[in-house]
Amino acid sequence: MACLVVGDIHGCYAEFQTLLDRAGLSAGDTIVAIGDLFDRGPEPASVLAFFRTTPGAHALMGNHERKHVRSWRGELLPAASQLITRQLLGEATYPAAVMFMEGLPRWWRLPEASTAHGFWEPGVPLEMQREDVLVGTLAGEAYLKARGCWPWYAHYDGEQPLIVGHRDYSGRCQPFIYRDRVFGLDTRCCYGGALAGLLLPAFRLLVVPSRGDHWGALQRRYAAMIPPTSRAPQDD
């Protein structure tokens, strides 16, 4: 059976569907989205419905899902991307969406590779990694830098190859491969880059061009509803 590991979808449902078409999955194959399913893209409701109802489709928690959960709890102010996603989902849907995000795993182990959204701390088994490291928060990044483990991928020491999202480490909206041990699939689709996937067990890369700068368009469309306090970077 095949497994398609998908980079940061960020609400870019049309590009995600094109990626699925190119992957040519069959019944019994699986899909693993490695976090940041939502925010900055135009169709979070369609992404949510897909991963809630499609057999064999799984998702991990990214830092954006974690922000939704934490802002819902009152632990931090929602950023502009969370406010816009809440508007797009609708008030009737949003509580259930947050519950879905809260239940997402922080990592997933496949036969050929391990998956997480963000970073890795060397010397720590996958099951014992800190949440802020795996999810890729600013606090997790600061922790790794204080330990001298940055760039984190140069210190990766896991048993399997690791597939992540979160950052465009290539700097060119292209998949990032480090010594065939770390595969980075964030290719900035919501900014007009691309959506990337890795088809296992062959480790075949698939890349679908973005249909446009979705985040720029959404910021212009919803500019009037975003308070100044939500425009500043959040703590994760």
N, C-alpha and C positions, 0 to 999 in steps of 0.2 A: 504494500500500500504506500501511496505517496502522501507527503505532508507539505503544504504550502505555508511557509512562515512569512508573515506580511509585516512590513515596516509601519511607521506611524501614519495611520489613515487620516486622523484629524478631521473627520467629517466629510472627507472627499469620496463619497459613495460611488459616483460615476467612474472615477478612476479605479476604484476597488473592483467594481464589476468587470471592467476591461481586463484587469489583472487576472481575475478568476477565469475569464474566457481564454486568455493566453495560456494559463496553467493547464487547462484541459483535464481537470480533476474528474475522477469517477466515483461512483457510489462506494462508500467505505473509506475514501481518502479523508484526510483531516486538514483543517486550517487552524493556524495559531497566529493571532495578531499580537504583536509584542508591545502593546500599550499605546497610550495617546490615541485612542479611537476617536476622541471628541475634541472640540474647540478649534476655532480658526477656519473651519470648513463649513460648507453650506448645508449639508444633509446629515446632521447627527441623528435625527429620528430614524432615518433609513438604516444607518449603521447599527444603532441600538436594536432595532427590530431584527436585523439579520443575525446578530450574535445571540440574541435571546431565543430565537426560534429555529435556527438552522442546525440540524444534527451534524455532529462532527466539527462544529466551529467553536473555537475556544479563544479566549482573550486574557491577557495579563494586565495588571494594573500599571499604568504609567504615571508620571508625575502630575499630568493634567487630571486624571481620574482622582488621584489623591487630593488635589486641590478642591475638587467638587465636594468630596467627602468632608474635608476639614472645614470648608466654608459653610457647609450645611450644618455642621456641628457648632458653628460659631467660633472656631479656633483661629480663623483668619478671615480677612475681607476677601470676597471674590474679586478676581481680576476681570478685566474687560472680556476676555475670552470665555470665562465661565458665565458671566452675565448674558452674553449674546447666545451662548449655547442653551442656557435656561429659557431664554425667549423663544428660540427656535424649537425646542422640545415642547414648550407649553407647560403651564403650571399644573395641569392635570397629570402630565406624564413625568414631571421632573422628580418627585419623591421616589417613584419606583426606579427611575434611572439611577439615582444616587445609591439606592439599595443594591442595584446590579453592580455598580462600580465598586462599592464597598466589599462585595463578595469576590472580587477578582483575585486570583492568586498572584503572588509576587514573582514566581518563577515557574518554569515548566521544563521537565526533562523528557526529551525524545530519545529514541534509540540511537540516533546519529549525533545529537547535539543537545546542549542545554540552552534555554532561552530566558531572558530577562529584559526589562526595559532599559535600564540605565548603566550601572557601573558594576565593578567587582573589587572586592578586597582580597588580596593574596593571603594565603595561609588559612583561609576560612572555608569550610565546606559550603556547598551551595545552600544546603538546608539551614545553615547557621548565619548566613549573610545578614547584615543589618538592612532593615527595610529602606532607610533613607539612601543607602548605597544602591541596592537593587533597583529601586524606583527612579533614582537619578535626581535627587533633590539637591539644592544648593548646599544644604547642611551636609549631605553625604559627600559632595565634592570637596567641601572644606575639610572634612574628616580625612579623606584620602590624601589630600595635599599635605596636611599636617603630618601624616605618616610617611611622607616621601614617596607615595604610590601614584604619581601622576606623570605622564598620562597613564591612566589605570590599565589600558589594554596592553601596554608594554610589560606589565607585571602580572598578566593573567596566567594562572597556574592550575586551572581546573582540569579535570580528567578528560572532558570532551571539548570539542569546539564550542564556542559560545556565540549565540546570535542575539544582537541587541538592536535597539533603536535610539531615540532620544536626541542624538546629535548627528549632524552631517560632518563626520570626521574627514571626509574627502575634501570639503570646501568647494565642491563643484556639483552638488546635487547628484552624486553618483554613489553607488554602494562602496563601502570601505572594507577592505580585507587586510588583516594584519597577520602575516606569517601563516595563513591558512588555519589560524586558531581563533581569531575574533572576526566576526562578520557584522558590519554595521549597516543597517537597512533604512536609516532615516535619510531620505533624499528630498525633504522639504516640499512635499506635494502641495501643501496649503499655501505656500508662497509662490507657486508657479514652477516648482522644480519637477519632481517625478515621484511616483509611488513604486517602491521596490519590493520584490518578494524573492525568497530563496526556496527552490523546490527540492525537497529531500525525497529519497536518499542520494540523489545525483549531485546535490549542491549546485544546481543550475540557477543562475540569476535571471530574473525577469524584471524589466523596467518599463513602466508606462508613463509617458509624459503627462504632466499636469495640464488641465484645461484652462488654467489661468491663476492669477494671484487672488485666490479666494479670500484670504485674510484681509488684504487691502480693501477688497470690495465690501466685505462685511463691516469693517471699521468705518468706512464712509457711510454705509447704509444706516448703521446704528449709532452714529457719533453722538446724537442728541441724548441718548439714554445712558451714556457712560459717565459716571461721576469722576472728577479728577483723582480721587483716592484709588480708583480702580485702574488707573493708567500706569501706576508705578509698578515696578517688578515686585513680585511676592517672594516670600522667604523660601519657597521651593518650586 
